Amino acid sequence: MEQEGRVILGLLSAVFVLAAAGYVWLRMMQIKDRLAGMAAMVGPMILGMLPSATLGVAVGVLLPHDLTPPTMLAVLFGLAAGFASGRPFGLAAVLEGMSAGVMGGMMGPMLGVMLGATAHLLLLFMDLVYLFMMLVLLQYLDSQADEGQSASGLLRLRFTGAVLLFAAGLCVIGYMLWN
């Protein structure tokens, strides 16, 4: 049962990371024309680093016997996320995003593979930290884009509620699988 639980939780975590990263990337692309300076660097850096690290932990938990596949997958995802999120802002943002993606892609799998019986706890913790950071990034990007006149607040509120509900469900499932 414990191995099945690790697989289920690892897959749920990976889906969560990919969905949240996709949503934040889409939001950043919607407001890219109004972002400049540090906002154009911070977004790609966070979208390169955090998803690749969290995805790396999830894949490391799923494949605990070999560090190579989780590292390769997480690094490639970090490179792609860093490139895609930095491209609209220039080469410096691309380099920042891609290098952060490589760094996260190397750290996450190491942590995921090294974990033992408490892997589910760290995976849940990483998902919650990831959720918090993505919400802060969304708030920062929106504040930098100066979006007082759009209806994005309602969309962001719905997204936040859905993500919080998913995270709570993930925690409950994780708790039920190991207790």
Residue pairs with C-beta under 8 A, 6 or more apart in sequence:
1 177
2 117
2 177
2 178
4 177
5 120
5 174
5 177
5 178
6 61
6 62
6 119
6 120
7 62
8 173
8 177
9 61
9 120
9 123
9 124
9 170
9 173
9 174
9 177
10 58
10 59
10 61
10 62
10 123
11 58
11 62
12 170
12 173
13 54
13 57
13 58
13 61
13 123
13 126
13 127
13 170
14 55
14 58
14 59
14 62
16 127
16 130
16 166
16 167
16 170
17 51
17 54
17 55
17 58
17 127
17 130
18 51
18 55
20 51
20 130
20 131
20 134
20 163
21 47
21 51
21 81
21 134
23 159
24 47
24 134
24 137
24 138
25 47
25 81
25 84
25 85
27 138
27 141
27 152
28 35
28 43
28 47
28 85
28 141
29 88
30 152
31 141
31 142
31 145
31 147
32 88
32 89
34 144
34 145
34 146
34 147
35 43
35 89
35 141
35 144
35 145
36 89
39 140
39 141
39 144
39 145
40 89
40 90
40 93
41 89
41 92
41 93
41 96
42 137
42 140
43 85
43 89
43 93
43 137
43 141
44 82
44 85
44 86
44 89
44 93
44 94
44 96
44 97
44 100
45 82
45 96
45 97
45 100
46 100
46 133
46 134
46 137
47 81
47 82
47 85
47 97
47 137
48 78
48 79
48 81
48 82
48 85
48 86
48 96
48 97
48 98
48 99
48 100
48 101
48 104
49 78
49 100
49 101
49 103
49 104
50 104
50 130
50 133
50 134
51 77
51 78
51 81
51 104
51 130
52 74
52 75
52 77
52 78
52 81
52 101
52 102
52 104
52 105
52 108
53 74
53 78
53 104
53 105
53 107
53 108
53 126
54 104
54 108
54 126
54 127
54 129
54 130
55 73
55 74
55 77
55 108
56 70
56 71
56 73
56 74
56 104
56 105
56 106
56 107
56 108
56 109
56 110
56 111
56 112
57 108
57 109
57 111
57 112
57 122
57 123
57 126
58 112
58 123
58 126
59 69
59 70
59 73
59 74
59 108
59 109
59 112
60 67
60 70
60 108
60 109
60 110
60 111
60 112
60 113
60 114
60 115
61 112
61 115
61 119
61 120
61 123
62 70
62 112
63 69
63 70
63 113
64 112
64 113
64 115
64 119
66 113
67 109
67 110
67 113
70 108
70 109
70 112
70 113
71 105
71 106
71 109
71 110
73 109
74 104
74 105
74 106
74 108
74 109
75 101
75 102
75 105
75 106
76 105
77 101
77 105
78 98
78 100
78 101
78 102
78 103
78 104
78 105
79 98
79 101
79 102
79 105
80 101
81 97
81 101
82 94
82 96
82 97
82 98
82 99
82 100
82 101
82 102
83 94
83 97
83 98
85 93
85 97
86 93
86 94
86 95
86 96
86 97
86 98
87 93
87 94
111 122
112 119
112 123
115 122
120 174
120 177
120 178
121 174
123 174
124 170
124 171
124 174
127 167
127 170
128 167
128 171
131 163
131 164
131 167
134 163
135 160
135 163
138 156
142 152
142 156
